[in-house]
Amino acid sequence: MPRKTKRRSYDSTTRRDAAEETRHRVLDAALRLFTKRGYAATTIAAIAKASRVSVETIYKGFGGKPGLVRAIRDRALAGVGPVHAEKRSDAMQARETDPRRIIHSWSKFSAEIAPRVSPILLLVRDAAASDPELQREMDDDRLRRMSDNANNLQRVGVTGERKRIRDVLWLATSPEIYELLVVKRGWSVRAYAELVEQVLAGALL
């Protein structure tokens, strides 16, 4: 009996690992094709072929192209390392009481996250004509996050209207700023993150 239980556990782990590997393969292929061809021109059939799965597998797992973009964005937001970047940011904000140190930590998160997430958000922006609802969803998600961050800054003593604090955070961390400085002007990610810190500190502290 113990031997059968161990075998079932092994089989279950193997299936989960295989499913996760397939998921990442699909997302990698989708991101590659979206970036190369654009959102509107990329078909589910092309993604399925590139990732060596069936079209049905993609629809079952992601529900179509919007679901693929959401999954790619969520994976990028996780950052690097075993703990999701947003969870690390939340934990930092929960224990930190100095707004200047919070902003400094955010700049470090920007250096980690922006190169991963900004290209996806810019892809969604460019696809807005064919899928405006996806654009609104991504904008709303980011704005909610900035609202939470604004609340935390007020909690540690930053003064001013919460809406203004939120909007400054929204602006400084926008994918367009990353695109203009890093992609178009050739700034390093480190220089970009330092500017984010300077803008936030100058505008809010």
Backbone torsions as a table, in degrees:
resi	resn	phi	psi	omega
1	MET	NA	-47.9	177.2
2	PRO	-59.0	-34.1	-178.9
3	ARG	-65.8	-40.1	179.0
4	LYS	-65.9	-39.9	179.1
5	THR	-62.7	-42.0	179.2
6	LYS	-63.9	-40.4	-179.7
7	ARG	-65.8	-42.9	178.7
8	ARG	-61.7	-41.1	179.0
9	SER	-63.4	-41.0	179.2
10	TYR	-64.3	-45.1	-179.9
11	ASP	-62.6	-41.0	-179.6
12	SER	-64.5	-42.5	178.2
13	THR	-64.1	-41.3	179.2
14	THR	-62.7	-41.9	179.2
15	ARG	-65.3	-41.2	178.7
16	ARG	-63.5	-42.9	179.5
17	ASP	-63.4	-41.3	179.5
18	ALA	-65.4	-41.7	179.6
19	ALA	-65.0	-39.4	179.0
20	GLU	-66.9	-39.9	178.1
21	GLU	-63.6	-41.3	177.9
22	THR	-64.2	-42.1	179.4
23	ARG	-58.8	-47.7	-179.8
24	HIS	-65.4	-36.7	178.8
25	ARG	-63.6	-41.4	178.1
26	VAL	-65.2	-45.2	-179.0
27	LEU	-65.5	-39.5	177.2
28	ASP	-61.5	-44.7	-180.0
29	ALA	-65.6	-42.1	-179.9
30	ALA	-62.7	-46.0	-179.6
31	LEU	-62.7	-41.9	-179.6
32	ARG	-62.4	-43.8	-178.4
33	LEU	-74.5	-40.0	176.2
34	PHE	-58.6	-43.1	-178.5
35	THR	-67.6	-38.9	-176.9
36	LYS	-78.2	-43.6	-171.9
37	ARG	-104.6	-19.1	-172.6
38	GLY	95.9	158.6	-175.7
39	TYR	-64.6	-51.2	-173.7
40	ALA	-64.4	-37.1	-175.2
41	ALA	-81.6	-11.9	-178.6
42	THR	-88.4	127.7	-179.5
43	THR	-102.8	156.9	175.1
44	ILE	-61.8	-36.6	179.1
45	ALA	-60.9	-40.7	179.4
46	ALA	-66.6	-39.6	178.2
47	ILE	-65.6	-42.0	179.0
48	ALA	-61.2	-43.9	179.8
49	LYS	-63.9	-43.9	-178.3
50	ALA	-67.0	-29.0	-178.1
51	SER	-101.2	1.9	175.6
52	ARG	60.6	44.8	173.7
53	VAL	-132.8	173.5	178.5
54	SER	-84.5	157.6	174.1
55	VAL	-58.6	-39.2	-179.5
56	GLU	-62.1	-35.8	178.9
57	THR	-62.3	-40.6	-179.8
58	ILE	-68.8	-44.8	179.0
59	TYR	-63.8	-38.8	179.5
60	LYS	-66.7	-40.0	-176.0
61	GLY	-83.4	-30.2	-172.0
62	PHE	-128.9	-17.2	178.4
63	GLY	79.5	7.5	179.7
64	GLY	121.6	-170.0	-174.7
65	LYS	-65.0	-42.5	177.2
66	PRO	-58.3	-40.2	178.6
67	GLY	-65.4	-35.4	176.1
68	LEU	-63.6	-44.7	180.0
69	VAL	-63.6	-41.8	177.9
70	ARG	-59.6	-44.0	-178.5
71	ALA	-66.7	-39.4	177.5
72	ILE	-63.7	-43.7	179.3
73	ARG	-62.8	-45.0	-178.5
74	ASP	-63.8	-39.2	178.2
75	ARG	-64.9	-40.7	179.3
76	ALA	-65.4	-39.1	-179.7
77	LEU	-64.4	-20.3	179.8
78	ALA	-66.2	-23.6	-179.3
79	GLY	74.1	-152.9	180.0
80	VAL	-112.7	152.6	179.8
81	GLY	98.3	173.3	-173.8
82	PRO	-75.5	-19.9	-177.4
83	VAL	-107.9	131.1	-179.2
84	HIS	-55.5	137.8	-176.3
85	ALA	-59.7	-39.3	-179.9
86	GLU	-66.3	-35.1	176.1
87	LYS	-66.6	-39.1	177.5
88	ARG	-65.2	-39.6	178.0
89	SER	-65.1	-43.1	178.7
90	ASP	-61.5	-42.6	180.0
91	ALA	-64.9	-40.3	178.3
92	MET	-61.9	-45.6	-177.9
93	GLN	-67.2	-31.1	-179.3
94	ALA	-69.2	-31.2	-176.4
95	ARG	-100.6	-19.9	-174.3
96	GLU	-88.6	138.8	-179.4
97	THR	-117.2	-5.9	180.0
98	ASP	-99.3	113.6	-177.3
99	PRO	-60.6	-31.0	179.2
100	ARG	-66.3	-38.4	178.6
101	ARG	-72.4	-32.8	175.3
102	ILE	-62.1	-46.5	-179.9
103	ILE	-64.1	-38.6	176.9
104	HIS	-62.3	-42.1	178.4
105	SER	-64.6	-38.4	177.2
106	TRP	-62.0	-37.5	179.2
107	SER	-64.3	-36.0	177.0
108	LYS	-68.1	-39.0	175.4
109	PHE	-63.8	-36.5	178.6
110	SER	-61.2	-41.2	179.0
111	ALA	-63.9	-31.5	-179.8
112	GLU	-81.1	-41.9	-169.4
113	ILE	-91.7	-40.6	-172.7
114	ALA	-55.6	-43.7	179.5
115	PRO	-63.6	-22.6	-179.2
116	ARG	-89.6	-38.9	-172.0
117	VAL	-94.8	-38.7	-174.6
118	SER	-56.1	-44.2	178.4
119	PRO	-58.8	-32.5	-179.9
120	ILE	-72.1	-44.5	179.3
121	LEU	-65.0	-35.3	176.7
122	LEU	-69.0	-35.4	175.7
123	LEU	-62.3	-43.4	178.5
124	VAL	-64.2	-40.9	177.5
125	ARG	-58.0	-45.6	-178.8
126	ASP	-69.2	-20.7	-179.7
127	ALA	-93.7	4.4	-172.9
128	ALA	-59.7	-31.5	-179.0
129	ALA	-62.9	-36.3	-178.6
130	SER	-93.0	-19.6	-179.3
131	ASP	-146.6	70.4	-177.0
132	PRO	-64.3	-27.8	-179.5
133	GLU	-65.8	-37.6	177.8
134	LEU	-63.8	-41.1	177.1
135	GLN	-60.0	-47.4	180.0
136	ARG	-62.2	-40.4	-179.8
137	GLU	-61.9	-45.6	-179.3
138	MET	-65.5	-41.4	178.1
139	ASP	-63.3	-43.4	-179.5
140	ASP	-63.7	-40.6	179.0
141	ASP	-62.2	-44.5	-178.7
142	ARG	-68.3	-38.1	179.5
143	LEU	-66.4	-37.4	176.4
144	ARG	-62.7	-40.4	179.5
145	ARG	-64.3	-42.3	178.9
146	MET	-66.1	-33.1	176.3
147	SER	-63.6	-43.6	177.2
148	ASP	-62.2	-42.3	178.9
149	ASN	-64.7	-37.9	177.7
150	ALA	-63.5	-41.8	177.1
151	ASN	-59.2	-41.3	-180.0
152	ASN	-67.0	-37.3	176.9
153	LEU	-65.7	-39.9	176.6
154	GLN	-65.2	-34.5	179.5
155	ARG	-61.2	-33.0	-178.2
156	VAL	-99.0	15.1	168.8
157	GLY	107.8	1.2	176.8
158	VAL	-71.5	127.5	-176.5
159	THR	-95.3	163.6	179.1
160	GLY	118.4	169.1	-179.5
161	GLU	-68.2	134.0	-177.5
162	ARG	-59.4	-39.0	-179.8
163	LYS	-60.6	-40.5	179.2
164	ARG	-66.6	-43.6	178.3
165	ILE	-58.9	-46.0	178.5
166	ARG	-58.1	-44.6	-175.9
167	ASP	-70.7	-32.9	174.8
168	VAL	-64.8	-43.4	176.5
169	LEU	-61.7	-42.6	179.1
170	TRP	-59.2	-44.9	-178.6
171	LEU	-67.7	-50.6	-172.6
172	ALA	-64.2	-28.0	-177.4
173	THR	-105.8	16.1	-177.5
174	SER	-70.1	148.0	177.9
175	PRO	-63.8	-25.3	178.9
176	GLU	-65.4	-37.8	177.7
177	ILE	-63.7	-44.4	177.3
178	TYR	-60.0	-43.9	-179.0
179	GLU	-62.1	-47.1	-177.3
180	LEU	-62.3	-44.4	-173.1
181	LEU	-85.7	-48.1	-174.1
182	VAL	-84.5	-50.4	-175.7
183	VAL	-74.1	-46.7	-173.6
184	LYS	-90.9	-34.3	-177.2
185	ARG	-103.5	-5.1	173.7
186	GLY	78.2	19.3	176.2
187	TRP	-64.6	151.6	171.5
188	SER	-74.7	158.1	177.7
189	VAL	-63.4	-35.7	178.7
190	ARG	-63.2	-44.3	179.3
191	ALA	-64.4	-38.6	176.4
192	TYR	-60.7	-47.2	-178.9
193	ALA	-64.0	-36.9	177.5
194	GLU	-64.4	-38.0	177.6
195	LEU	-66.6	-40.7	176.9
196	VAL	-56.1	-45.2	179.3
197	GLU	-63.1	-43.7	-179.0
198	GLN	-63.9	-41.9	179.9
199	VAL	-65.2	-45.9	-178.9
200	LEU	-65.6	-44.9	-179.6
201	ALA	-64.8	-42.2	-178.9
202	GLY	-66.7	-36.1	-175.6
203	ALA	-85.8	-25.1	-169.8
204	LEU	-115.1	-22.6	-175.0
205	LEU	-102.5	NA	NA
